[in-house]
Each structure stands twice: as structure tokens, then as C-alpha cells.
Amino acid sequence: MITPIKFYGNYTRTNENTIEIPSWVNEPYRRQRQQRMQNIQKQVYSRQIETNKPYKYTRKTSSKNKNSISVKQLAAIGAATLAMAGIVLIPKTTKTNDRKENTTSNIVVEIPAEKSETPKEAQIEITEEKPIETIEEKYNMPDFEINLSDEQKISLENFLNNWYENKEIYEQIENQTNVPKELIAAIHWRESGGNFETYLHNGTKIGETLDTFYGPKVFYSWQDSALDALCNYGGNPDNIIKDDFQSYCDYAEHYNGMGYSKYHNINSPYVWAGTDKYTSGKYTQDGSFDPYTTDRQLGVAVMLKALFEEE
């Protein structure tokens, strides 16, 4: 025998909160109930496959309420069999004009929905990643190694500090001369260690007379001396190619003088000191070259590369 099942709800016909449907089943209707139940399960299964949504079983009882069946009809179908299939029986309530709830004897039959639907396949967009550009590729930089002494390492650190403190000044000169600010800062460090109280030409103190190819000159500010030095003293700013490391170095070598390559067939220490492209040989004064003296300052190439790496 099947244990009696209680369906809870408020019904107008009794004062109790429960109704009890007996578990008796007439043998003539047993096969009919089984067949109905199988049909219901087939409908549920086929509907879930087609729409991937839970199926709601309804039985037409009247034109007013198509989604409900009576208690007598429920007993005929077999309430116990529906309960075993997981079908929830919910009492249906209606409201009257006096806002009091009246419960009818109809029970809505609903098929419980699945806990979660099958997630759709995630659409993965595959994009080709571009390789990261190195500073050598970006600035057309030749292959060289940096070999700094302890003294040069300290000088490089001080140079970077000077760069961050006075970057805006170098930018102002760049806008007026077309010489990149990084190159201006490197030349300034080579000539005077970043001292703004001296001429950019050669480190002579500002206010003193400066002998140039065009005759003696006097400047009273670092900015005025920088404009003259970068445009008239050495290299030609028009030959500088933006973001081209080699053109920066060529300008710096012309700025200092071409004597190293022209007369001694060595790379200029003004540019390459502190790298594997330079070992020894230096002009200790104008017109006096010593092949055994090593330039202990930072070369322009080392300072430019350090700035590009910082950026």
C-alpha cells in the first residue's frame, strides 16, 4: 500500500488546514494512470530537449482557468504517482473586493525547473599578439655593451637625477632647436656635469667671453648659450632623425669634433666612453692627443640608452 499524502492549503469547505487524499487505487484504473504518467514524462523530456526550458503540465478544465485541475480530477490521475514524479501541487488563491483571500479547491500542477541550465559555450576571440618592441628596434640602436667603472656608475645615477629635476628646461630648448631633449641633457652632462652656471659650448662660466669660430661671444643665461651652441657651435640639428639613436650619436660627435675618427681611427670617447666600443685614446687638450689615456666620463651613448630605458 502507498502511504497517504497530505496537501497543505486553506480551503473554504473546511476549517482545517489540511486535506487528505486516500492512497487507495482502483485496479481498473491502474494501467490507465501508468500510461498517463508515461505520456507526461515523454512530454516533459521532449520539451526540455527542444527548448531547454522546464515544461509546465496543464490540463484544461474550463475556459476561465486552463492551468488548474480539481481535487477529484487529481485523485483520478493519481496524486501519489504525481508526487513520486516530483510534481508540486500548489493551492490557488483568489482575492475578493473586501481584500480577503479566498482559496478555491483547484490545485495548480507545476513541474519543478532544473537547478541550472546548460551553459552556452563561451565564445573565445583569438587575437594575434604583437611582439614587444625592444629599445634597440625602436631607436635603431646598434649592438653594444655597457662597461662602467664604479665612478661612472655614480655619475650615471647623478645624471638621471639631474634629468628628472631639469627635464622641462631641456624640453624648452628642444622646442626651439629641434635637438632632442635627451641629447641636450647628455651633452650638458659631458660639458659641465649639468651645471647651469656655465656655457653649454665647453663649460666656460656664464658671463665670460667665449672664443668661437664666429668670433668672441658673451652670454648671460644658460638658455641663450644653449641655443647658440646647439645651432652654431657643432652639429647640424637638421640632420637629426627623430628617435634614431645613430643620428643622435653622429650629432654629438660633430658637436665635440671629428678628430678621433679622422686622425686616429678610433670611436669618439665623447660618444662611446663606458662601452665596449671604446678602450683608450683621448684629447687631453686642444690639439694634444694621448693614445694611452682613457676617458673616464660617461659617453653620450650610455646616457641616451639609460634615458630610453627609463622611459
C-alpha positions in Angstrom: 0.0 0.0 0.0 1.1 3.6 -0.7 1.3 5.9 2.3 -1.4 8.6 2.3 -0.1 12.1 1.2 -1.2 15.3 2.7 -1.6 18.5 0.6 -1.5 21.7 2.7 -3.6 24.8 1.9 -6.6 26.9 3.1 -9.9 25.6 1.7 -13.3 27.2 2.1 -15.2 23.9 2.6 -13.5 23.0 5.9 -11.9 24.8 8.9 -8.8 22.6 8.8 -5.5 23.4 7.2 -5.1 20.1 5.5 -7.0 17.7 3.2 -6.2 14.1 2.9 -6.3 12.2 -0.3 -6.6 8.4 0.3 -4.0 6.2 -1.2 -6.5 3.6 -2.5 -6.3 3.0 -6.2 -8.9 1.1 -8.1 -7.3 -1.7 -10.0 -9.2 -1.0 -13.3 -7.6 2.5 -13.4 -4.0 1.4 -12.5 -2.9 0.8 -16.1 -4.6 4.0 -17.3 -2.7 6.0 -14.7 0.6 4.4 -15.6 0.0 5.2 -19.3 -0.9 8.8 -18.5 2.2 9.2 -16.4 4.5 7.8 -19.1 2.9 10.3 -21.6 3.6 13.2 -19.2 7.2 12.1 -18.7 7.7 11.9 -22.5 6.2 15.4 -23.0 8.5 16.8 -20.3 11.6 15.1 -21.7 10.9 16.1 -25.3 10.0 19.7 -24.4 13.2 20.1 -22.4 15.3 18.8 -25.3 13.7 21.1 -27.8 13.6 24.4 -25.8 16.0 23.7 -22.9 13.3 25.0 -20.6 11.2 23.4 -17.9 7.9 22.1 -19.0 4.7 23.1 -17.2 2.0 20.4 -17.3 -1.6 21.8 -17.7 -4.9 20.2 -18.0 -7.8 22.0 -19.5 -10.8 22.2 -17.0 -12.6 25.3 -18.1 -12.2 28.4 -20.3 -11.6 30.6 -17.2 -8.7 28.6 -15.8 -6.7 26.4 -18.2 -3.8 25.8 -15.8 -5.7 24.1 -13.0 -7.4 20.8 -12.2 -9.9 19.9 -9.5 -9.3 17.7 -6.5 -11.5 15.0 -7.9 -9.6 15.0 -11.2 -6.3 14.9 -9.3 -7.5 11.8 -7.4 -8.4 10.2 -10.8 -5.0 10.9 -12.2 -3.3 9.6 -9.2 -1.9 12.1 -6.7 0.6 9.6 -5.3 2.1 8.9 -8.7 2.5 12.6 -9.5 4.2 13.2 -6.1 6.6 10.4 -6.9 7.4 12.1 -10.2 8.4 15.3 -8.3 5.3 17.3 -9.4 4.5 20.1 -6.9 0.8 20.8 -6.0 0.2 24.4 -5.1 -3.2 25.7 -3.8 -4.6 28.5 -5.9 -5.9 31.6 -4.2 -8.1 34.5 -5.4 -8.8 37.9 -3.9 -12.2 39.4 -3.4 -13.3 43.0 -3.3 -13.0 43.2 0.5 -9.3 42.2 0.2 -9.8 38.9 1.9 -8.2 35.9 0.4 -10.4 33.0 -0.6 -8.9 29.7 -1.5 -10.6 27.6 -4.1 -10.4 23.8 -4.3 -8.4 23.9 -7.5 -4.8 22.9 -7.4 -2.2 24.1 -9.9 0.2 21.5 -11.1 3.7 22.7 -11.9 6.8 20.8 -13.0 9.8 21.9 -11.0 12.5 23.6 -13.0 16.0 22.3 -13.2 18.5 23.9 -10.8 20.7 25.2 -13.7 20.5 25.3 -17.4 23.3 24.0 -19.5 25.6 27.0 -20.1 26.3 28.0 -23.6 29.7 27.6 -25.0 31.9 30.6 -24.3 32.9 32.5 -27.4 36.6 32.9 -27.3 38.1 35.5 -29.6 41.6 34.7 -30.6 43.8 37.7 -31.4 47.4 37.6 -32.6 49.6 39.4 -30.1 52.3 41.6 -31.5 55.8 41.1 -30.1 57.0 43.7 -27.7 59.3 46.2 -29.5 62.8 46.5 -27.8 64.5 49.8 -27.4 67.1 48.7 -29.9 64.4 48.2 -32.5 62.5 51.4 -31.6 65.5 53.7 -31.7 67.6 51.9 -34.4 70.3 51.3 -31.7 73.4 49.4 -32.6 74.5 46.5 -30.5 76.9 47.5 -27.8 77.7 46.5 -24.2 78.0 49.0 -21.3 81.1 48.5 -19.1 81.0 51.1 -16.3 83.5 51.7 -13.6 82.3 52.4 -10.1 82.9 56.1 -10.7 80.9 56.1 -13.9 78.0 54.2 -12.2 77.8 57.0 -9.6 78.0 59.6 -12.4 75.1 57.9 -14.3 72.9 57.9 -11.2 73.6 61.6 -10.7 72.9 62.3 -14.4 69.4 60.6 -14.1 68.6 62.7 -11.1 69.6 65.9 -13.0 67.4 64.8 -15.9 64.3 64.5 -13.7 64.9 67.8 -12.0 65.5 69.8 -15.2 63.6 68.0 -17.8 61.3 70.9 -18.5 64.3 73.2 -19.2 65.7 70.7 -21.8 62.2 70.5 -23.4 62.1 74.3 -23.9 65.4 74.2 -25.7 64.2 71.2 -27.8 61.2 73.2 -29.0 63.5 76.0 -30.3 66.3 74.0 -31.8 64.9 70.6 -32.9 67.6 68.9 -30.8 66.0 66.1 -28.7 65.9 66.9 -25.0 67.7 63.6 -24.1 70.6 64.6 -26.3 70.7 68.1 -24.9 70.9 66.7 -21.3 73.7 64.2 -22.3 75.8 67.0 -23.9 75.2 69.2 -20.9 76.4 66.5 -18.6 79.5 65.9 -20.7 80.5 69.6 -20.9 79.8 70.6 -17.3 78.2 67.9 -15.2 74.8 69.6 -15.7 75.9 72.9 -14.3 73.5 75.7 -15.4 76.1 78.4 -14.4 78.3 77.6 -17.4 78.1 77.7 -21.2 76.8 74.7 -22.9 79.6 75.2 -25.5 82.5 74.0 -23.4 81.8 74.6 -19.7 83.1 78.2 -19.5 81.4 80.2 -16.8 78.4 82.3 -17.9 79.3 86.0 -18.4 82.9 85.4 -19.5 84.0 85.9 -23.1 83.8 82.9 -25.2 86.0 82.4 -28.3 84.1 80.8 -31.1 84.6 80.2 -34.9 82.5 83.3 -35.5 84.4 85.4 -33.0 84.1 86.2 -29.3 80.7 85.9 -27.7 79.2 86.6 -24.3 76.0 85.1 -22.8 74.3 85.9 -19.6 72.0 82.9 -19.3 72.4 79.2 -19.9 69.4 79.1 -22.3 70.9 81.7 -24.6 74.2 79.9 -24.6 72.5 76.6 -25.3 70.6 78.0 -28.3 73.8 79.3 -29.8 75.8 76.1 -29.0 73.3 73.6 -30.5 72.7 75.6 -33.7 76.1 77.2 -34.5 78.8 75.5 -32.5 79.0 72.0 -33.7 76.5 69.6 -35.3 73.6 70.5 -37.6 70.2 69.9 -35.9 68.5 69.4 -39.3 70.5 66.2 -39.7 68.9 64.7 -36.5 66.3 62.0 -37.2 63.6 61.7 -34.6 64.1 58.5 -32.4 67.1 57.5 -34.4 69.9 56.6 -32.0 72.7 56.7 -34.6 71.8 60.2 -35.8 71.9 61.4 -32.1 75.4 59.9 -31.8 76.6 61.5 -35.1 75.4 64.9 -34.0 77.2 64.5 -30.6 80.4 63.5 -32.4 80.3 66.5 -34.7 79.5 68.7 -31.7 82.7 67.7 -30.0 84.8 67.3 -33.1 85.7 64.7 -35.7 89.4 64.4 -34.8 89.1 60.9 -33.3 87.8 59.2 -36.4 89.5 61.5 -38.9 93.0 61.4 -37.5 93.2 58.4 -35.1 90.7 55.9 -36.5 89.0 55.3 -33.2 85.5 55.8 -31.9 85.0 59.0 -30.1 85.1 58.7 -26.3 82.7 61.7 -26.2 80.1 59.3 -27.5 81.2 55.7 -26.6 83.1 56.0 -23.3 81.8 53.4 -20.9 81.1 50.9 -23.7 82.9 48.0 -25.4 83.3 50.3 -28.5 85.9 52.3 -26.8 89.1 51.4 -24.9 91.6 54.3 -24.8 92.8 57.4 -26.5 91.8 61.0 -25.6 92.5 64.6 -26.4 93.8 65.9 -23.1 93.7 69.4 -24.5 93.0 71.1 -27.9 95.4 69.6 -30.5 97.0 67.2 -27.9 96.1 63.5 -28.3 97.3 60.8 -25.9 96.6 57.2 -27.1 97.1 55.7 -23.6 94.7 58.0 -21.7 91.3 56.6 -21.1 88.2 58.9 -20.9 86.6 58.3 -17.5 83.5 60.3 -18.2 80.2 58.9 -19.3 79.8 58.7 -23.1 76.7 60.2 -24.7 75.6 56.7 -25.9 75.5 55.4 -22.3 73.3 58.3 -21.1 70.9 58.1 -24.1 70.4 54.4 -23.6 69.8 54.9 -19.9 67.1 57.5 -20.6 65.4 55.4 -23.2 65.2 52.5 -20.8 63.8 54.8 -18.1 61.1 55.9 -20.5 
